[in-house]
């Protein structure tokens, strides 16, 4: 979800306003995915590298996470959305970490869209943490599927489609293991401007692609 800062800067606003607009865009995406029958949506919400941003911005983002959970908790439950988190969530301030944990618990039995929030997430960190788990268990994985069981949430299917907004054409340390055969879609639209029409366009393009998974057809 790239482009919050640029969206705010073009309007002469502080970056925090862009992040607030980004939350609204995520809400639109969740609603659209539910309506379109998408079963899984993973949002790169806060990366391990984002901790290096100015303290004022990081604190503003943490407050935004907290208020957004309070604001949208009932709506998520009403719309049958199940929320999961992946990442080093233990790095998040305790009060906000507890809010995320309660949100996950409160929506655990919902059977609609699974919304996964990548919080303090980095794909390299995920792979390192998976290796650490293998060492702790004193059992080396002997297959790709065995290694995948060591990832943050092994029950999540590999993504069919990755959408990157904001014009950049890179994956920025996101789901490196899981994206092996994912279709990539890049758009110049800044994340706060991303809505149902842009999501539908991405899905329609995906529908026109041939997925070979390395096989010759």
C-alpha beads as a LAMMPS data file, in Angstrom:
LAMMPS data file: protein, C-alpha beads

217 atoms
216 bonds

1 atom types
1 bond types

-500.0 500.0 xlo xhi
-500.0 500.0 ylo yhi
-500.0 500.0 zlo zhi

Masses

1 110.0

Atoms # bond

1 1 1 0.000 0.000 0.000
2 1 1 2.411 2.638 -1.269
3 1 1 1.943 6.363 -1.759
4 1 1 0.433 7.745 1.455
5 1 1 3.233 10.240 1.988
6 1 1 3.253 11.481 -1.601
7 1 1 -0.537 11.783 -1.558
8 1 1 -0.313 14.075 1.479
9 1 1 2.647 16.065 0.153
10 1 1 0.856 16.880 -3.111
11 1 1 -1.925 18.387 -1.019
12 1 1 0.397 20.316 1.285
13 1 1 -0.591 18.113 4.224
14 1 1 1.462 16.303 6.884
15 1 1 2.234 12.644 6.160
16 1 1 -0.160 11.606 8.929
17 1 1 -3.070 12.761 6.776
18 1 1 -1.898 10.437 4.021
19 1 1 -1.817 7.499 6.417
20 1 1 -5.359 8.294 7.574
21 1 1 -6.496 8.363 3.959
22 1 1 -4.692 5.054 3.514
23 1 1 -6.816 3.468 6.242
24 1 1 -9.932 4.547 4.348
25 1 1 -8.518 2.984 1.187
26 1 1 -7.935 -0.285 3.031
27 1 1 -11.538 -0.217 4.244
28 1 1 -12.689 0.207 0.625
29 1 1 -10.476 -2.678 -0.460
30 1 1 -11.849 -4.946 2.265
31 1 1 -15.422 -4.139 1.261
32 1 1 -14.694 -4.671 -2.437
33 1 1 -12.882 -7.961 -1.843
34 1 1 -15.799 -9.231 0.223
35 1 1 -18.256 -8.257 -2.519
36 1 1 -16.116 -9.800 -5.283
37 1 1 -15.684 -13.119 -3.511
38 1 1 -11.981 -12.739 -2.724
39 1 1 -11.206 -15.081 0.159
40 1 1 -7.815 -13.726 1.324
41 1 1 -6.372 -10.214 1.430
42 1 1 -2.954 -9.489 2.928
43 1 1 -2.009 -5.853 3.522
44 1 1 1.606 -4.741 4.056
45 1 1 0.725 -2.469 6.947
46 1 1 4.060 -1.730 8.676
47 1 1 7.437 -3.156 7.718
48 1 1 10.465 -3.969 9.848
49 1 1 12.215 -1.126 8.011
50 1 1 9.465 1.345 8.921
51 1 1 10.815 1.477 12.483
52 1 1 13.665 3.557 11.034
53 1 1 11.307 6.394 10.069
54 1 1 11.218 9.555 12.215
55 1 1 9.884 8.896 15.704
56 1 1 7.012 11.330 15.265
57 1 1 5.761 9.424 12.212
58 1 1 6.122 6.034 13.879
59 1 1 4.205 7.225 16.940
60 1 1 1.500 8.693 14.716
61 1 1 1.176 5.365 12.916
62 1 1 0.896 3.472 16.193
63 1 1 -1.866 5.834 17.348
64 1 1 -3.588 5.341 13.991
65 1 1 -3.443 1.551 14.391
66 1 1 -4.995 1.873 17.835
67 1 1 -7.808 4.191 16.791
68 1 1 -8.513 2.218 13.607
69 1 1 -8.984 -0.994 15.567
70 1 1 -11.435 0.778 17.879
71 1 1 -13.306 2.348 14.978
72 1 1 -13.611 -0.694 12.718
73 1 1 -13.844 -3.599 15.178
74 1 1 -17.653 -3.804 15.088
75 1 1 -17.783 -3.335 11.322
76 1 1 -15.322 -6.169 10.735
77 1 1 -17.366 -8.454 12.952
78 1 1 -20.615 -7.449 11.255
79 1 1 -19.147 -8.152 7.807
80 1 1 -17.847 -11.577 8.869
81 1 1 -14.185 -10.619 8.281
82 1 1 -11.544 -12.713 10.026
83 1 1 -8.405 -10.754 10.971
84 1 1 -4.946 -12.306 11.273
85 1 1 -1.516 -10.776 11.795
86 1 1 1.925 -11.792 10.594
87 1 1 5.273 -10.325 11.512
88 1 1 7.240 -9.518 14.648
89 1 1 4.143 -8.170 16.354
90 1 1 5.953 -8.411 19.686
91 1 1 7.898 -5.279 18.634
92 1 1 4.706 -3.181 18.688
93 1 1 3.983 -1.233 21.926
94 1 1 2.185 -3.554 24.403
95 1 1 -1.141 -1.704 24.540
96 1 1 -1.488 -1.730 20.748
97 1 1 -0.193 -5.290 20.489
98 1 1 -2.935 -6.344 22.917
99 1 1 -5.542 -4.589 20.770
100 1 1 -4.391 -6.511 17.720
101 1 1 -4.501 -9.755 19.694
102 1 1 -8.062 -9.070 20.895
103 1 1 -9.159 -8.209 17.352
104 1 1 -7.711 -11.480 16.068
105 1 1 -9.424 -13.421 18.862
106 1 1 -12.769 -11.652 18.442
107 1 1 -12.911 -12.409 14.696
108 1 1 -11.383 -15.898 14.782
109 1 1 -14.654 -17.711 14.059
110 1 1 -15.720 -15.444 11.178
111 1 1 -15.966 -17.295 7.877
112 1 1 -15.822 -14.514 5.281
113 1 1 -12.788 -12.665 3.972
114 1 1 -9.533 -13.349 5.820
115 1 1 -7.733 -10.022 6.240
116 1 1 -4.096 -10.484 7.194
117 1 1 -2.255 -7.430 8.492
118 1 1 1.518 -7.601 8.087
119 1 1 2.726 -5.716 11.171
120 1 1 6.442 -5.160 11.825
121 1 1 6.844 -7.547 8.918
122 1 1 9.808 -8.274 6.701
123 1 1 10.093 -11.308 4.460
124 1 1 13.769 -11.823 5.241
125 1 1 12.944 -11.628 8.941
126 1 1 10.205 -14.229 8.409
127 1 1 12.660 -16.615 6.758
128 1 1 15.239 -16.044 9.511
129 1 1 12.590 -16.631 12.183
130 1 1 11.518 -19.827 10.417
131 1 1 15.123 -21.067 10.477
132 1 1 15.328 -20.171 14.156
133 1 1 12.220 -22.264 14.865
134 1 1 13.776 -25.211 13.058
135 1 1 16.932 -24.897 15.183
136 1 1 14.873 -24.653 18.381
137 1 1 13.011 -27.824 17.430
138 1 1 16.267 -29.522 16.432
139 1 1 14.657 -30.746 13.246
140 1 1 15.696 -29.447 9.846
141 1 1 12.876 -29.221 7.275
142 1 1 13.470 -31.702 4.453
143 1 1 10.998 -30.293 1.941
144 1 1 9.529 -26.982 0.817
145 1 1 6.213 -27.824 2.459
146 1 1 7.955 -28.608 5.746
147 1 1 9.787 -25.271 5.641
148 1 1 6.541 -23.438 4.800
149 1 1 5.021 -24.829 8.008
150 1 1 7.615 -22.782 9.924
151 1 1 6.450 -19.429 8.490
152 1 1 4.382 -16.927 10.482
153 1 1 0.998 -18.242 9.322
154 1 1 1.414 -21.488 7.377
155 1 1 -2.338 -21.794 6.873
156 1 1 -2.436 -18.812 4.510
157 1 1 -2.343 -19.851 0.842
158 1 1 0.305 -18.370 -1.420
159 1 1 -1.009 -15.193 -3.079
160 1 1 -2.426 -15.406 -6.591
161 1 1 -1.982 -11.686 -7.206
162 1 1 0.266 -8.986 -5.747
163 1 1 -0.890 -5.402 -6.260
164 1 1 1.651 -2.630 -5.675
165 1 1 0.371 0.941 -5.794
166 1 1 2.295 4.202 -6.112
167 1 1 4.267 3.530 -9.295
168 1 1 7.228 1.650 -7.794
169 1 1 7.998 -1.707 -9.397
170 1 1 9.534 -3.767 -6.632
171 1 1 8.230 -6.032 -3.888
172 1 1 10.151 -4.402 -1.004
173 1 1 10.796 -7.413 1.233
174 1 1 7.187 -8.634 1.159
175 1 1 6.288 -12.360 1.219
176 1 1 9.465 -13.415 -0.619
177 1 1 8.846 -17.123 -0.051
178 1 1 5.144 -17.003 -0.849
179 1 1 5.445 -14.896 -4.034
180 1 1 7.409 -17.499 -6.026
181 1 1 4.662 -17.885 -8.652
182 1 1 2.440 -14.937 -7.842
183 1 1 1.265 -12.648 -10.641
184 1 1 2.533 -9.067 -10.151
185 1 1 0.479 -5.965 -10.915
186 1 1 1.851 -2.427 -10.646
187 1 1 -0.184 0.761 -10.809
188 1 1 0.722 4.452 -10.600
189 1 1 -2.340 5.106 -8.447
190 1 1 -1.330 6.252 -4.962
191 1 1 -2.785 4.045 -2.259
192 1 1 -5.211 6.638 -0.787
193 1 1 -6.770 6.965 -4.275
194 1 1 -7.078 3.199 -4.763
195 1 1 -10.669 1.997 -4.788
196 1 1 -13.087 -0.574 -6.157
197 1 1 -12.504 0.405 -9.806
198 1 1 -8.716 0.021 -9.491
199 1 1 -9.072 -3.294 -7.663
200 1 1 -11.484 -4.602 -10.290
201 1 1 -9.083 -3.567 -13.079
202 1 1 -6.241 -5.471 -11.397
203 1 1 -8.356 -8.595 -10.967
204 1 1 -9.572 -8.421 -14.575
205 1 1 -5.996 -8.219 -15.846
206 1 1 -5.059 -11.140 -13.633
207 1 1 -7.917 -13.112 -15.174
208 1 1 -6.395 -12.641 -18.632
209 1 1 -3.016 -14.068 -17.668
210 1 1 -1.832 -17.644 -18.092
211 1 1 -0.293 -19.117 -14.964
212 1 1 2.200 -21.886 -15.742
213 1 1 3.950 -22.354 -12.372
214 1 1 7.166 -23.149 -14.261
215 1 1 5.504 -25.749 -16.479
216 1 1 5.556 -25.596 -20.281
217 1 1 2.165 -25.516 -21.960

Bonds

1 1 1 2
2 1 2 3
3 1 3 4
4 1 4 5
5 1 5 6
6 1 6 7
7 1 7 8
8 1 8 9
9 1 9 10
10 1 10 11
11 1 11 12
12 1 12 13
13 1 13 14
14 1 14 15
15 1 15 16
16 1 16 17
17 1 17 18
18 1 18 19
19 1 19 20
20 1 20 21
21 1 21 22
22 1 22 23
23 1 23 24
24 1 24 25
25 1 25 26
26 1 26 27
27 1 27 28
28 1 28 29
29 1 29 30
30 1 30 31
31 1 31 32
32 1 32 33
33 1 33 34
34 1 34 35
35 1 35 36
36 1 36 37
37 1 37 38
38 1 38 39
39 1 39 40
40 1 40 41
41 1 41 42
42 1 42 43
43 1 43 44
44 1 44 45
45 1 45 46
46 1 46 47
47 1 47 48
48 1 48 49
49 1 49 50
50 1 50 51
51 1 51 52
52 1 52 53
53 1 53 54
54 1 54 55
55 1 55 56
56 1 56 57
57 1 57 58
58 1 58 59
59 1 59 60
60 1 60 61
61 1 61 62
62 1 62 63
63 1 63 64
64 1 64 65
65 1 65 66
66 1 66 67
67 1 67 68
68 1 68 69
69 1 69 70
70 1 70 71
71 1 71 72
72 1 72 73
73 1 73 74
74 1 74 75
75 1 75 76
76 1 76 77
77 1 77 78
78 1 78 79
79 1 79 80
80 1 80 81
81 1 81 82
82 1 82 83
83 1 83 84
84 1 84 85
85 1 85 86
86 1 86 87
87 1 87 88
88 1 88 89
89 1 89 90
90 1 90 91
91 1 91 92
92 1 92 93
93 1 93 94
94 1 94 95
95 1 95 96
96 1 96 97
97 1 97 98
98 1 98 99
99 1 99 100
100 1 100 101
101 1 101 102
102 1 102 103
103 1 103 104
104 1 104 105
105 1 105 106
106 1 106 107
107 1 107 108
108 1 108 109
109 1 109 110
110 1 110 111
111 1 111 112
112 1 112 113
113 1 113 114
114 1 114 115
115 1 115 116
116 1 116 117
117 1 117 118
118 1 118 119
119 1 119 120
120 1 120 121
121 1 121 122
122 1 122 123
123 1 123 124
124 1 124 125
125 1 125 126
126 1 126 127
127 1 127 128
128 1 128 129
129 1 129 130
130 1 130 131
131 1 131 132
132 1 132 133
133 1 133 134
134 1 134 135
135 1 135 136
136 1 136 137
137 1 137 138
138 1 138 139
139 1 139 140
140 1 140 141
141 1 141 142
142 1 142 143
143 1 143 144
144 1 144 145
145 1 145 146
146 1 146 147
147 1 147 148
148 1 148 149
149 1 149 150
150 1 150 151
151 1 151 152
152 1 152 153
153 1 153 154
154 1 154 155
155 1 155 156
156 1 156 157
157 1 157 158
158 1 158 159
159 1 159 160
160 1 160 161
161 1 161 162
162 1 162 163
163 1 163 164
164 1 164 165
165 1 165 166
166 1 166 167
167 1 167 168
168 1 168 169
169 1 169 170
170 1 170 171
171 1 171 172
172 1 172 173
173 1 173 174
174 1 174 175
175 1 175 176
176 1 176 177
177 1 177 178
178 1 178 179
179 1 179 180
180 1 180 181
181 1 181 182
182 1 182 183
183 1 183 184
184 1 184 185
185 1 185 186
186 1 186 187
187 1 187 188
188 1 188 189
189 1 189 190
190 1 190 191
191 1 191 192
192 1 192 193
193 1 193 194
194 1 194 195
195 1 195 196
196 1 196 197
197 1 197 198
198 1 198 199
199 1 199 200
200 1 200 201
201 1 201 202
202 1 202 203
203 1 203 204
204 1 204 205
205 1 205 206
206 1 206 207
207 1 207 208
208 1 208 209
209 1 209 210
210 1 210 211
211 1 211 212
212 1 212 213
213 1 213 214
214 1 214 215
215 1 215 216
216 1 216 217
